[in-house]
């Protein structure tokens, strides 16, 4: 687990859960440059624990990971935090699965390799959707 929360969150806290360390680093760098606070986990179980402690505003979740899959993580997130937007990250061959995850509560999906501008638009749309409801009201 890596935490980058030594700076104040300006636009929101994003949890990245992906077993590809290089991709996590690229995502973290891009999102931090855009003004987000980013925390990350390389395994689904670690991501769930981190979400419970760090209370992210949004999750970027890989579909295929060893151990606990993104499908399992999404299911648990929908049970624990139904208001939390989750954007699924998937390989090009998994877009059918990603679309199925939309039916299970994912906000949206981005396919690898992804366009950073498209990812930023997805993140902004998800966070905009969350703003009318304060997170503290949703938790209560």
PyMOL commands that set and color helices and strands:
alter all, ss='L'
color gray80, all
select helices_A, chain A and resi 21-33+44-54+70-80+92-103+116-131+135-139
alter helices_A, ss='H'
color red, helices_A
select strands_A, chain A and resi 2-4+13-17+37-41+58-62+85-91+108-112
alter strands_A, ss='S'
color yellow, strands_A
deselect
rebuild
show_as cartoon
